[in-house]
Amino acid sequence: MISAIVYDSLTGSCQKYANLLSARLHVPAFSLKNAPVRSDGKIIYIGWLFAGKIVGFKKAAKKFNIAAVVQVGMAPVGPGSDEICREINSVPADTAVFCRQGAFNMGRLPLHFRLIMKLKNKDIVSKLQAKGQLNAQEQALYTMASTGVGQPADWNVDDIAAWAE
Ligand SMILES: Cc1cc2nc3c(=O)[nH]c(=O)nc-3n(C[C@H](O)[C@H](O)[C@H](O)COP(=O)(O)O)c2cc1C
């Protein structure tokens, strides 16, 4: 039984996914900073990707019983994404993994992150240009990287809600 959603969000995507799941599952959503520690029940943790790592996951794992972790990054989600997430973040075998595409907003980033992402986005744009035909998530990423702001291809939580129910 999931008793809460806990998230860490820099620009709002993880918060949006947390609110969507909170409404679907009728449980509260808390930011990691403000989440009360509860000994009862399990939580779903949602964190944004920073160089492949889910921000806040380690900290959250010390405080909460995490039944599922949701990674949110600007990159498209593919068939191998769950396994890569599990490996990079050392997600235990009994914790479910879900990968989602989130939004990107250069204007809402602190300066040091803006400098990193300016370079990274140039690289993303040239790789996607070389690819030619893009799927919906790749097209969303192209918009984010080339303009500095953009939404994911969709904000779907159906499979996560079905798993939790
Ligand atoms: C410094 C930095 C590093 C990032 N690294 C990754 C990454 O490794 N993979 C990825 O898919 N997205 C990466 N992103 C993009 C964010 O994870 C993405 O925009 C996410 O939707 C942000 O979630 P939030 O809106 O809840 O903060 C990075 C963003 C920043 C600012």
The ligand as an SDF file (V2000), in Angstrom:
LIG
                    3D

 31 33  0  0  0  0  0  0  0  0999 V2000
   22.8000   19.8560  -14.4710 C   0  0  0  0  0  0  0  0  0  0  0  0
   21.7690   19.0140  -15.1500 C   0  0  0  0  0  0  0  0  0  0  0  0
   22.0710   17.7060  -15.5140 C   0  0  0  0  0  0  0  0  0  0  0  0
   21.1100   16.9190  -16.1700 C   0  0  0  0  0  0  0  0  0  0  0  0
   21.4380   15.6150  -16.4980 N   0  0  0  0  0  0  0  0  0  0  0  0
   20.5040   14.8630  -17.1610 C   0  0  0  0  0  0  0  0  0  0  0  0
   20.8020   13.5080  -17.5300 C   0  0  0  0  0  0  0  0  0  0  0  0
   21.8550   12.9620  -17.2380 O   0  0  0  0  0  0  0  0  0  0  0  0
   19.8690   12.8220  -18.2340 N   0  0  0  0  0  0  0  0  0  0  0  0
   18.6490   13.3720  -18.5780 C   0  0  0  0  0  0  0  0  0  0  0  0
   17.8380   12.7000  -19.2310 O   0  0  0  0  0  0  0  0  0  0  0  0
   18.3220   14.6350  -18.1920 N   0  0  0  0  0  0  0  0  0  0  0  0
   19.2260   15.3860  -17.4990 C   0  0  0  0  0  0  0  0  0  0  0  0
   18.9030   16.6590  -17.1150 N   0  0  0  0  0  0  0  0  0  0  0  0
   17.5460   17.1930  -17.3910 C   0  0  0  0  0  0  0  0  0  0  0  0
   16.5870   17.1120  -16.1950 C   0  0  0  0  0  0  0  0  0  0  0  0
   16.7120   15.8770  -15.5180 O   0  0  0  0  0  0  0  0  0  0  0  0
   15.1590   17.2870  -16.7260 C   0  0  0  0  0  0  0  0  0  0  0  0
   15.0380   18.5910  -17.2560 O   0  0  0  0  0  0  0  0  0  0  0  0
   14.0760   17.0320  -15.6730 C   0  0  0  0  0  0  0  0  0  0  0  0
   12.8020   17.0820  -16.3110 O   0  0  0  0  0  0  0  0  0  0  0  0
   14.1200   18.0720  -14.5700 C   0  0  0  0  0  0  0  0  0  0  0  0
   13.1660   17.7390  -13.5820 O   0  0  0  0  0  0  0  0  0  0  0  0
   12.5400   18.8960  -12.6690 P   0  0  0  0  0  0  0  0  0  0  0  0
   11.7760   19.8070  -13.6150 O   0  0  0  0  0  0  0  0  0  0  0  0
   11.6470   18.2020  -11.6910 O   0  0  0  0  0  0  0  0  0  0  0  0
   13.6720   19.6110  -11.9970 O   0  0  0  0  0  0  0  0  0  0  0  0
   19.8290   17.4660  -16.4550 C   0  0  0  0  0  0  0  0  0  0  0  0
   19.5360   18.7840  -16.0800 C   0  0  0  0  0  0  0  0  0  0  0  0
   20.4860   19.5500  -15.4330 C   0  0  0  0  0  0  0  0  0  0  0  0
   20.1280   20.9520  -15.0380 C   0  0  0  0  0  0  0  0  0  0  0  0
  1  2  1  0
  2  3  1  0
  2 30  2  0
  3  4  2  0
  4  5  1  0
  4 28  1  0
  5  6  2  0
  6  7  1  0
  6 13  1  0
  7  8  2  0
  7  9  1  0
  9 10  1  0
 10 11  2  0
 10 12  1  0
 12 13  2  0
 13 14  1  0
 14 15  1  0
 14 28  1  0
 15 16  1  0
 16 17  1  0
 16 18  1  0
 18 19  1  0
 18 20  1  0
 20 21  1  0
 20 22  1  0
 22 23  1  0
 23 24  1  0
 24 25  2  0
 24 26  1  0
 24 27  1  0
 28 29  2  0
 29 30  1  0
 30 31  1  0
M  END
$$$$
